[in-house]
Amino acid sequence: MDTAKQQRIIGNWLLVGVAMLVIQVVLGGVTRLTGSGLSITEWEPLMGALPPLTEAAWQKAFEGYKQIAQFKYLNSAFELGDFKMIFFWEWFHRLWARLMGVVFLLPFLYFLLKGYFKKWMITPLIMLFVLGGMQGLIGWIMVKSGLNDENLYVSHYRLAIHFMAAMLLIGYTLVFALSVKIPASAKIKNSSLKKYAVAITALVCVQLVYGCFMAGLKAANIAPTWPTINGSIIPNPLFKDGFTESILHNTITIHFIHRTLAYLLFILVIAWWVKARKESSSALFNKSRNYPFILVLLQVVLGIATVLSSSTMVAGHFGVFEWLAELHQLTGMLLLLSFIAVIYILTPSAEG
């Protein structure tokens, strides 16, 4: 098999990994929105691949859940059937992670034996496995923080770390795939567009962190109105608990920051897209530049719809708000990945 075909196969394998990782984050969102994240109170990397298979095993798992605050103070009315429902989503979330491990490992071993990998690929491949293992560990540390007699949910800090670590893994895998699949001739030199895209990407990351804060603190329905925030453009007082405390913990302040960043990103992305349309030397870039534009439009619409539907939020129920929130999160992820792709395609110009 020629080298070009080997590289295409490796690139496609990595893109399958990107898709599976995105699905895993979506499943994590479903797990959070259904209140399922703390339903499995043990971490069993091997035996945990199977759900409880007997009534006694189900009762044991349920008893473990009964020991934590979420059951005692939020879900004390749960029967075994209710527990099985939330257990499913957390189990499936973990099962998908195990499936990803198989999809990465088996082809990796095959490609290694067949000599598909070039020398320059070894370090990125090692990094993929390190980041993947780290993500699993971070996920368990996050869950572990909620398995006590005090916390109804996991910390919004840990939720943000878990999510952003996932985005680091997905972004790294995407860049690796692009480096395998995209020839140097398809890349273009444009320093100003690249710097602009990098700045926007950094702001998208900040926005995603605040999206995690919104999710972790259940801050969407603190202001289920638009375009105002409960009748005001700027909530007052905005920093009633002090600046640092407010931007990290106060739900209305976090809600305001998340909305404001959304408006700012919308303006910046549109401006970047207008500027990018003047660059026409690469067919690949001409196509890729449109994805951030489309995604930011969709993201704003979904964000508004999510806020307006947040008054229908019911713990443990997956309804209109939860569907919109999930789509909102997914679009935010895709927006970040679209900018990572265009940043890869752009290279600094000699004079830049």
C-alpha positions as CSV (number, residue, x, y, z in Angstrom):
1,M,0.0,0.0,0.0
2,D,1.4,3.4,-0.9
3,T,2.2,6.1,1.7
4,A,-0.6,8.4,0.6
5,K,-3.2,5.8,1.1
6,Q,-1.8,4.8,4.5
7,Q,-2.0,8.5,5.5
8,R,-5.6,8.8,4.4
9,I,-6.5,5.7,6.4
10,I,-4.8,7.1,9.5
11,G,-6.4,10.5,9.0
12,N,-9.9,9.0,8.7
13,W,-9.3,6.9,11.8
14,L,-8.4,10.0,13.7
15,L,-11.5,11.8,12.4
16,V,-13.6,8.9,13.6
17,G,-12.0,9.4,17.0
18,V,-13.0,13.1,16.9
19,A,-16.6,12.3,16.1
20,M,-16.7,9.7,18.9
21,L,-15.2,12.2,21.3
22,V,-17.8,14.8,20.4
23,I,-20.6,12.2,20.9
24,Q,-19.0,11.4,24.3
25,V,-19.3,15.0,25.4
26,V,-22.9,15.1,24.2
27,L,-23.6,12.0,26.3
28,G,-21.9,13.8,29.2
29,G,-24.4,16.6,28.7
30,V,-27.3,14.3,28.6
31,T,-26.0,12.7,31.8
32,R,-25.8,16.0,33.5
33,L,-29.2,17.2,32.3
34,T,-30.9,14.1,33.5
35,G,-29.2,14.3,36.9
36,S,-27.5,11.0,36.3
37,G,-23.9,11.9,36.9
38,L,-23.7,10.6,40.5
39,S,-25.7,7.5,40.0
40,I,-22.7,5.2,39.8
41,T,-20.8,5.5,43.0
42,E,-17.9,3.2,42.2
43,W,-15.2,3.3,39.5
44,E,-14.6,-0.1,38.0
45,P,-12.7,0.3,34.7
46,L,-13.1,-3.3,33.7
47,M,-16.1,-4.9,35.5
48,G,-18.0,-1.6,35.2
49,A,-18.5,-2.3,31.5
50,L,-21.5,-4.4,32.5
51,P,-24.5,-3.0,34.3
52,P,-25.9,-4.9,37.3
53,L,-27.2,-8.2,36.1
54,T,-29.2,-9.4,39.1
55,E,-31.8,-7.9,41.4
56,A,-29.3,-8.1,44.2
57,A,-26.7,-6.3,42.2
58,W,-29.2,-3.5,41.4
59,Q,-30.1,-3.2,45.0
60,K,-26.5,-2.9,46.0
61,A,-25.9,-0.2,43.4
62,F,-29.0,1.6,44.6
63,E,-27.9,1.4,48.2
64,G,-24.6,3.1,47.3
65,Y,-26.6,6.0,45.7
66,K,-28.8,6.3,48.8
67,Q,-25.7,7.2,50.9
68,I,-25.0,10.5,49.1
69,A,-26.6,13.9,49.5
70,Q,-28.2,14.0,46.1
71,F,-30.5,11.1,47.0
72,K,-31.1,12.2,50.6
73,Y,-32.1,15.8,49.8
74,L,-33.2,15.7,46.2
75,N,-34.3,12.3,45.0
76,S,-35.4,10.6,48.3
77,A,-38.7,9.6,46.6
78,F,-36.8,7.5,44.0
79,E,-37.7,3.8,43.7
80,L,-35.5,1.3,42.0
81,G,-37.1,1.9,38.6
82,D,-36.2,5.7,38.9
83,F,-32.7,4.8,39.8
84,K,-32.3,2.5,36.9
85,M,-33.2,5.3,34.5
86,I,-30.5,7.7,35.7
87,F,-28.1,4.8,36.1
88,F,-28.4,4.0,32.4
89,W,-27.1,7.4,31.2
90,E,-24.1,7.4,33.4
91,W,-23.3,3.8,32.5
92,F,-23.7,4.4,28.8
93,H,-21.5,7.5,29.1
94,R,-18.8,5.3,30.6
95,L,-19.4,2.5,28.2
96,W,-18.9,4.9,25.2
97,A,-15.6,5.9,26.8
98,R,-14.5,2.3,26.9
99,L,-15.6,1.8,23.3
100,M,-13.5,4.7,22.3
101,G,-10.5,3.1,23.9
102,V,-11.1,0.0,21.8
103,V,-11.5,2.0,18.6
104,F,-8.3,3.8,19.3
105,L,-6.2,0.9,20.6
106,L,-7.0,-1.9,18.1
107,P,-6.3,0.1,14.9
108,F,-3.3,1.7,16.6
109,L,-1.8,-1.8,17.1
110,Y,-2.7,-2.9,13.6
111,F,-1.1,0.3,12.0
112,L,1.9,-0.1,14.2
113,L,2.5,-3.7,13.1
114,K,1.9,-2.8,9.5
115,G,4.3,0.1,9.6
116,Y,1.8,2.8,8.7
117,F,3.1,5.3,11.2
118,K,5.8,7.7,10.3
119,K,8.4,8.7,12.8
120,W,6.9,12.2,13.4
121,M,3.6,10.6,14.4
122,I,4.8,8.8,17.5
123,T,4.9,11.7,19.9
124,P,1.3,12.9,18.9
125,L,0.1,9.3,19.3
126,I,1.6,9.0,22.8
127,M,0.0,12.4,23.7
128,L,-3.4,11.1,22.5
129,F,-3.3,8.2,24.9
130,V,-2.0,10.4,27.7
131,L,-4.8,13.0,27.2
132,G,-7.4,10.2,27.0
133,G,-6.3,8.6,30.2
134,M,-6.1,12.0,31.9
135,Q,-9.6,12.7,30.8
136,G,-10.9,9.5,32.4
137,L,-9.2,10.3,35.6
138,I,-10.5,13.9,35.7
139,G,-14.0,12.6,35.1
140,W,-13.8,10.3,38.1
141,I,-12.3,13.0,40.3
142,M,-15.3,15.2,39.3
143,V,-17.8,12.5,40.1
144,K,-16.0,11.6,43.3
145,S,-16.4,15.2,44.5
146,G,-20.2,14.8,44.6
147,L,-20.3,11.4,46.4
148,N,-20.7,12.8,49.9
149,D,-23.3,13.9,52.3
150,E,-23.1,17.6,51.4
151,N,-23.1,18.3,47.7
152,L,-26.2,17.8,45.5
153,Y,-24.1,18.2,42.4
154,V,-20.5,18.3,41.4
155,S,-18.6,21.5,41.6
156,H,-19.0,23.8,38.6
157,Y,-15.2,24.3,38.6
158,R,-14.6,20.5,38.2
159,L,-17.3,20.4,35.5
160,A,-15.5,23.1,33.6
161,I,-12.1,21.4,34.0
162,H,-13.6,18.1,32.8
163,F,-15.3,19.7,29.8
164,M,-12.3,21.8,28.7
165,A,-10.0,18.8,29.1
166,A,-12.3,17.0,26.7
167,M,-12.1,19.9,24.3
168,L,-8.3,19.9,24.5
169,L,-8.3,16.2,23.6
170,I,-10.7,16.7,20.8
171,G,-8.9,19.7,19.4
172,Y,-5.5,17.9,19.6
173,T,-7.0,14.9,17.8
174,L,-8.4,17.2,15.1
175,V,-5.1,19.0,14.5
176,F,-3.3,15.6,14.3
177,A,-5.9,14.4,11.8
178,L,-5.5,17.6,9.7
179,S,-1.8,17.3,9.8
180,V,-2.1,13.9,8.3
181,K,-4.8,14.7,5.7
182,I,-4.1,18.2,4.5
183,P,-1.2,18.8,2.2
184,A,1.0,21.9,2.7
185,S,-0.2,23.2,-0.7
186,A,-3.7,23.6,0.7
187,K,-2.6,25.9,3.5
188,I,-2.4,29.7,2.9
189,K,-0.3,32.5,4.4
190,N,-2.2,35.2,6.1
191,S,-0.9,36.4,9.5
192,S,-3.7,38.9,10.2
193,L,-6.5,36.4,9.7
194,K,-4.7,33.8,11.8
195,K,-4.0,36.2,14.7
196,Y,-7.7,37.3,14.6
197,A,-8.9,33.7,14.6
198,V,-6.6,32.8,17.5
199,A,-7.9,35.7,19.5
200,I,-11.5,34.6,18.8
201,T,-10.7,31.0,19.7
202,A,-9.3,32.1,23.1
203,L,-12.6,34.0,23.7
204,V,-14.6,31.0,22.7
205,C,-12.7,29.0,25.3
206,V,-13.6,31.5,28.0
207,Q,-17.2,31.4,26.8
208,L,-17.3,27.6,27.0
209,V,-16.0,27.8,30.6
210,Y,-18.8,30.2,31.5
211,G,-21.2,27.8,29.7
212,C,-20.0,25.1,32.2
213,F,-20.5,27.6,35.1
214,M,-24.0,28.2,33.8
215,A,-24.7,24.5,33.6
216,G,-23.1,23.6,36.9
217,L,-24.8,26.4,38.9
218,K,-28.2,25.9,37.1
219,A,-28.0,29.6,36.1
220,A,-30.1,29.5,32.9
221,N,-33.5,30.0,34.6
222,I,-32.2,32.7,36.9
223,A,-33.2,35.0,34.0
224,P,-35.6,33.3,31.5
225,T,-36.1,36.5,29.6
226,W,-34.6,38.1,26.4
227,P,-33.3,40.6,25.3
228,T,-33.4,41.9,28.9
229,I,-32.2,40.1,32.0
230,N,-35.3,40.1,34.1
231,G,-36.2,43.5,32.8
232,S,-32.7,45.1,32.9
233,I,-29.9,45.3,30.4
234,I,-27.3,45.1,33.2
235,P,-28.4,43.4,36.5
236,N,-28.0,45.6,39.5
237,P,-26.0,45.1,41.7
238,L,-23.8,43.1,39.3
239,F,-20.9,42.6,41.7
240,K,-22.7,42.5,45.0
241,D,-20.4,39.8,46.4
242,G,-17.2,41.5,45.2
243,F,-15.8,41.2,41.7
244,T,-13.9,37.9,42.0
245,E,-16.6,36.1,44.0
246,S,-19.3,37.4,41.7
247,I,-17.7,36.4,38.4
248,L,-17.0,32.9,39.8
249,H,-20.0,32.1,41.9
250,N,-22.9,34.6,41.6
251,T,-25.5,33.1,39.2
252,I,-26.9,36.4,37.8
253,T,-23.4,37.8,37.2
254,I,-22.3,34.6,35.4
255,H,-25.5,34.7,33.4
256,F,-24.8,38.3,32.4
257,I,-21.2,37.5,31.4
258,H,-22.2,34.5,29.4
259,R,-24.7,36.6,27.4
260,T,-22.3,39.5,26.9
261,L,-19.6,37.2,25.6
262,A,-22.1,35.7,23.2
263,Y,-22.9,39.1,21.7
264,L,-19.2,40.0,21.5
265,L,-18.3,36.7,19.8
266,F,-21.2,37.2,17.4
267,I,-19.8,40.5,16.3
268,L,-16.2,39.4,16.1
269,V,-16.9,36.2,14.2
270,I,-19.0,38.1,11.6
271,A,-16.2,40.7,11.2
272,W,-13.6,37.9,10.8
273,W,-15.8,36.2,8.2
274,V,-16.2,39.4,6.2
275,K,-12.4,39.8,6.3
276,A,-11.8,36.1,5.4
277,R,-14.0,36.4,2.3
278,K,-11.3,38.6,0.8
279,E,-8.9,35.7,0.9
280,S,-9.5,33.4,-2.2
281,S,-6.2,31.6,-2.8
282,S,-7.3,28.2,-1.2
283,A,-10.4,26.3,-2.1
284,L,-10.2,24.5,1.3
285,F,-10.1,27.7,3.2
286,N,-12.9,29.2,1.1
287,K,-15.1,26.4,2.3
288,S,-13.9,26.2,5.9
289,R,-14.3,29.9,6.6
290,N,-18.0,29.6,6.3
291,Y,-18.5,27.1,9.1
292,P,-17.7,29.6,12.0
293,F,-20.1,32.1,10.4
294,I,-22.9,29.5,10.2
295,L,-22.2,28.1,13.6
296,V,-22.1,31.4,15.5
297,L,-25.5,32.4,14.0
298,L,-27.0,29.0,15.1
299,Q,-25.3,29.3,18.5
300,V,-26.9,32.7,19.2
301,V,-30.4,31.5,18.1
302,L,-30.1,28.4,20.3
303,G,-28.8,30.4,23.2
304,I,-31.8,32.7,23.1
305,A,-34.2,29.8,22.7
306,T,-32.5,27.9,25.6
307,V,-32.8,30.9,28.0
308,L,-36.5,31.5,27.0
309,S,-37.3,27.8,27.6
310,S,-35.4,27.6,30.9
311,S,-38.5,28.3,33.0
312,T,-39.7,24.8,32.0
313,M,-36.6,23.2,33.5
314,V,-37.5,20.2,35.8
315,A,-34.9,18.2,37.6
316,G,-34.5,14.7,36.2
317,H,-36.8,15.5,33.2
318,F,-35.6,15.8,29.6
319,G,-37.8,18.2,27.8
320,V,-37.6,21.2,25.5
321,F,-35.1,23.1,27.6
322,E,-32.8,20.1,27.9
323,W,-32.9,19.4,24.1
324,L,-32.1,23.1,23.4
325,A,-29.3,23.2,26.0
326,E,-27.7,20.1,24.5
327,L,-27.8,21.5,21.0
328,H,-26.5,24.8,22.4
329,Q,-23.5,23.0,23.9
330,L,-22.9,20.9,20.8
331,T,-22.9,24.0,18.6
332,G,-20.4,25.8,20.9
333,M,-18.1,22.8,20.6
334,L,-18.3,22.8,16.8
335,L,-17.7,26.5,16.7
336,L,-14.4,26.0,18.6
337,L,-13.4,23.1,16.4
338,S,-14.2,25.1,13.2
339,F,-11.8,27.8,14.4
340,I,-9.1,25.3,15.3
341,A,-9.4,24.0,11.7
342,V,-9.1,27.4,10.0
343,I,-6.2,28.3,12.3
344,Y,-4.5,25.1,11.1
345,I,-5.1,26.0,7.5
346,L,-3.8,29.6,8.0
347,T,0.0,30.1,8.3
348,P,1.8,33.3,9.2
349,S,2.9,35.3,6.1
350,A,6.6,36.1,5.7
351,E,6.0,39.8,6.5
352,G,3.6,39.0,9.4
